[in-house]
Amino acid sequence: MQMHRRAVLGGLAASVAAPNIVRAAEPLAIGVVPANAIHWVHLIATDVGFFKDEGFDAAIQTIQSSPQSIQFAITGQYQIATAQPEVIVAAVEQGATQLASMAAPTNSSDWVLVGARDVKTLSDLQGKIVGVSSLRTSESWLTSALMQQKGLAKNSVRYQPAGTSPAKISSLETGNIGAAVLFQPSAEVAIRMGFPVLARYEGMRAYPTVLYNVNREWAAKGDAGIRVSRALQKAHAWLFDPANKQRAMDVSAKYTKREMPVIETVYNDFFVRGIYSKTGEISVEGYQNAINDMAEDGAVFKEAPKASKYLLDKKLGGLFT
């Protein structure tokens, strides 16, 4: 039986294309706190398909703290690990030199210092405990700066690890702490529950509240870092497009488990007022601010290294300015 030339060519084309079709997407485990809206960019890049378009099978993983996230990055359980700047810097200084910061969702803090019901002002907070995610981070250092701005002693409060923002609200409800540094949308939830706002950290200084960190070798292999960065930049641009507002809020509500009025308030703060980054680039100045605070604290080092030491090279996908 004679085979038609077009059929032969079609079969050859199919056999050539088949390996690309059946090739499995690369795993991309992303360690974040889904309840925190700051991670909106990763939620969108996953749900809308920007990671998939770059050949990744993305999976959002829930972290309990920055130190845990970094530990999972070291062991390879996470390809992208969220951490506060001070935690990743300390990890690198302690030997995790393959880790580097790739991107940041914002370079301006969305935190709110929320008091317990009987703490109405910063003055009322004296002698009480402030719940933070981790000790020796800018959560405590910036809170001390706020106290000083009001003429109060730098050591007039004590700091205690209280977990993620939802856990901090629970501690506020039970009266175990006098105030908490809350991330959005938990801050907005606490405000609507009647807890008083003591201060907002927005505008205090350039500071990337969290960084997305990767292994340098992983980033170099198969242009993984470049492809992740490309997906993140697309997601940032997508989030700032007003036409995508409703879907963006739907995705955030899915992960944060918060009602739409809360989500909309945070959306307007992030993408209308512009707290969120439009590009995902890390502010080197902001990163250096955190490192300088660490040097002043003195627990990790006495002299501040340059922020460039901890940044992923732009040739590997690093986003910074």
C-alpha positions in Angstrom: 0.0 0.0 0.0 1.3 3.4 -0.9 1.5 6.0 1.8 0.6 9.6 0.9 3.6 12.0 1.1 1.7 14.4 3.4 0.9 11.6 5.8 4.6 10.6 6.0 5.7 14.2 6.6 2.9 14.6 9.2 4.1 11.4 11.0 7.7 12.7 11.1 6.6 16.0 12.4 4.6 14.3 15.2 7.5 12.1 16.1 9.8 15.1 16.4 7.2 17.1 18.4 6.2 14.3 20.7 9.2 14.5 23.2 8.3 18.2 23.9 4.7 17.3 24.5 5.3 14.4 26.9 8.2 16.0 28.8 7.2 16.6 32.4 7.3 20.1 33.8 10.0 20.9 36.3 8.9 20.9 39.9 8.8 24.4 41.5 8.0 24.3 45.2 7.4 27.8 46.5 7.6 28.3 50.3 5.3 31.2 51.3 2.7 32.1 53.9 -0.5 31.8 51.7 -2.4 33.8 54.3 -0.2 36.8 53.7 -1.3 39.0 50.7 2.3 40.0 50.1 2.8 36.8 48.2 0.1 37.7 45.7 2.6 37.6 42.8 3.4 33.9 43.4 -0.3 33.0 43.7 -1.0 34.7 40.4 2.0 33.3 38.6 0.8 29.9 39.7 -2.9 30.2 39.2 -2.9 32.2 36.0 -0.2 30.0 34.5 2.9 32.2 34.1 5.0 29.5 35.8 3.5 26.8 33.6 4.3 28.8 30.5 7.9 28.7 31.5 7.9 24.9 31.9 7.3 24.6 35.7 4.9 22.6 37.7 4.4 25.2 40.5 3.2 24.2 44.0 2.5 26.6 46.8 3.9 25.3 50.1 3.0 26.8 53.5 5.9 27.9 55.7 5.7 28.5 59.5 8.7 30.9 59.7 11.6 32.4 57.7 14.2 30.1 59.4 12.1 27.0 58.4 11.8 28.3 54.9 15.5 28.8 54.5 16.2 25.4 56.0 14.0 23.8 53.3 15.8 25.8 50.7 19.1 24.4 51.9 17.8 20.8 51.8 16.3 21.3 48.3 12.7 20.9 49.4 11.9 24.4 48.1 13.2 25.9 44.9 11.9 29.3 46.0 12.1 30.2 49.7 10.5 33.2 51.3 12.5 34.8 54.1 12.9 38.2 55.8 16.2 39.8 54.7 17.9 39.3 58.1 17.2 35.6 58.0 18.7 34.9 54.6 21.7 37.1 55.3 22.4 35.2 58.6 22.1 31.9 56.7 24.6 32.9 54.1 27.0 34.2 56.8 26.6 30.8 58.6 27.7 28.9 55.4 24.6 28.7 53.1 26.6 30.5 50.4 24.7 28.9 47.5 21.6 30.8 48.5 20.9 34.2 47.0 18.0 36.6 46.9 16.2 36.7 43.5 13.2 39.1 43.9 11.0 41.0 46.3 7.3 41.6 46.1 7.6 45.0 47.7 10.2 47.5 48.9 7.8 49.3 51.2 6.4 47.8 54.4 2.7 47.0 54.5 2.9 46.1 58.2 0.6 47.6 60.8 1.3 47.6 64.6 -1.9 46.5 66.2 -2.5 46.7 69.9 -4.5 44.5 72.3 -7.8 45.9 73.2 -6.5 47.7 76.3 -3.5 49.1 74.4 -4.7 52.3 72.6 -1.4 54.1 72.0 2.3 53.5 71.8 2.6 54.9 75.3 0.2 52.2 76.6 2.6 49.6 75.1 5.4 50.3 77.5 6.5 47.2 79.5 4.4 44.9 77.4 5.3 42.2 74.8 5.2 42.8 71.1 4.6 39.7 69.0 6.9 39.3 66.0 7.6 36.6 63.4 11.2 36.2 64.4 13.6 37.9 66.8 16.5 40.0 65.6 14.6 41.3 62.5 13.3 44.7 61.3 10.0 43.9 62.9 11.5 44.6 66.3 14.1 47.2 65.1 11.5 49.3 63.3 9.1 49.0 66.2 11.8 50.3 68.6 12.4 53.2 66.2 8.6 54.0 66.3 8.8 54.1 70.1 11.8 56.4 70.0 9.9 58.7 67.6 7.3 59.1 70.3 9.9 59.9 72.9 9.8 56.5 74.5 12.8 54.4 75.5 14.2 52.0 72.9 13.9 49.1 75.3 10.5 50.0 76.7 8.9 46.8 75.1 9.9 43.2 74.9 9.7 41.1 71.7 8.5 37.5 71.5 8.1 35.2 68.5 4.4 34.7 67.9 4.3 32.9 64.5 2.6 34.1 61.4 0.1 37.0 61.3 -3.0 34.8 61.9 -1.3 33.2 64.9 -0.5 36.7 66.2 -4.2 37.7 66.1 -5.0 34.7 68.3 -2.4 35.8 70.8 -3.9 39.3 70.8 -7.3 37.8 71.4 -6.1 35.8 74.4 -4.1 38.7 75.8 -0.8 36.9 75.7 0.8 39.9 73.9 0.3 43.7 74.1 0.6 44.3 70.4 1.6 42.5 67.2 3.3 43.4 63.9 0.7 42.2 61.4 1.1 41.7 57.7 -1.9 42.1 55.3 -4.6 41.0 55.1 -4.5 40.0 58.8 -3.9 43.6 59.8 -7.1 44.6 58.1 -9.0 41.7 59.7 -7.7 42.7 63.1 -8.7 46.4 62.6 -12.2 45.3 61.6 -12.3 43.1 64.8 -11.8 46.3 66.8 -8.1 46.1 67.7 -6.5 49.5 67.7 -4.0 50.7 65.2 -0.9 51.9 67.0 1.3 52.7 63.9 1.9 51.9 60.3 5.3 51.2 59.0 4.7 52.3 55.4 7.1 55.1 54.4 9.5 54.7 57.3 12.3 53.7 54.9 13.0 51.5 51.8 12.9 47.9 53.1 12.0 44.7 51.3 9.8 43.0 54.0 10.4 39.6 52.4 12.8 38.2 49.8 12.4 35.3 47.4 15.6 33.2 47.6 17.0 30.4 45.4 20.0 28.2 45.1 22.5 29.7 42.7 23.3 26.3 41.1 19.6 25.6 40.6 19.0 29.0 39.0 21.8 28.4 36.5 20.6 25.0 35.4 18.4 25.2 32.3 18.0 28.9 32.8 15.6 28.1 35.7 16.3 31.5 37.4 15.7 33.4 34.2 12.5 31.6 33.5 11.2 32.2 37.1 12.1 35.9 36.9 10.3 36.2 33.6 7.2 34.6 35.1 7.3 36.9 38.2 7.7 40.0 36.1 4.7 39.0 34.0 2.7 38.5 37.2 3.7 41.9 38.6 2.5 43.6 35.4 -0.7 41.5 35.4 -1.5 42.6 38.9 -1.2 46.3 38.1 -3.7 46.0 35.2 -7.1 47.2 36.5 -8.8 44.8 34.1 -7.5 41.9 36.2 -8.7 43.3 39.6 -11.6 40.8 40.1 -9.6 37.7 39.2 -6.7 38.9 41.3 -9.0 39.3 44.3 -10.6 35.9 43.7 -7.2 34.3 43.7 -6.1 36.1 46.9 -9.4 35.2 48.6 -8.8 31.5 47.7 -5.4 31.4 49.4 -5.8 33.9 52.3 -9.3 32.6 53.2 -10.5 36.2 53.8 -13.7 38.0 52.7 -13.8 40.1 49.6 -14.2 43.5 51.4 -10.9 42.8 53.2 -9.2 41.7 50.1 -10.4 44.8 48.1 -9.0 47.1 50.8 -5.6 45.4 50.5 -5.8 45.4 46.7 -6.3 49.1 46.7 -3.3 49.7 49.1 -1.1 47.5 47.0 -2.0 48.2 43.4 -3.8 51.6 43.5 -1.8 53.4 46.1 1.2 51.4 44.9 2.8 49.8 48.0 3.5 46.7 45.8 6.4 46.6 43.4 5.6 46.9 39.7 8.6 44.8 38.7 9.7 42.5 41.5 13.1 44.2 41.7 14.8 44.3 45.0 15.8 47.8 46.2 19.5 47.4 46.9 19.2 50.5 49.2 16.4 48.8 51.1 18.4 45.6 51.4 21.4 47.5 52.7 19.2 49.2 55.3 18.4 45.8 56.8 22.0 44.7 56.7 23.1 47.9 58.4 20.6 47.2 61.2 22.1 43.8 61.6 25.5 45.3 62.0 24.2 47.7 64.7 22.6 44.7 66.4 25.9 42.9 66.3 24.7 39.3 66.6 25.8 38.2 63.1 28.5 40.7 62.2 29.8 44.0 63.5 30.5 45.6 60.1 27.9 45.6 57.4 28.7 43.7 54.2 27.5 45.0 50.9 24.0 43.9 49.8 25.5 42.6 46.5 27.0 39.7 48.4 23.5 38.2 48.9 22.0 39.0 45.5 21.5 36.5 42.6 23.4 37.6 39.6 21.2 39.3 36.9 22.6 36.8 34.4 20.9 34.0 36.5 17.6 35.9 36.9 18.3 38.2 39.8 15.9 41.2 39.9 17.3 44.3 41.7 17.9 48.0 41.2 
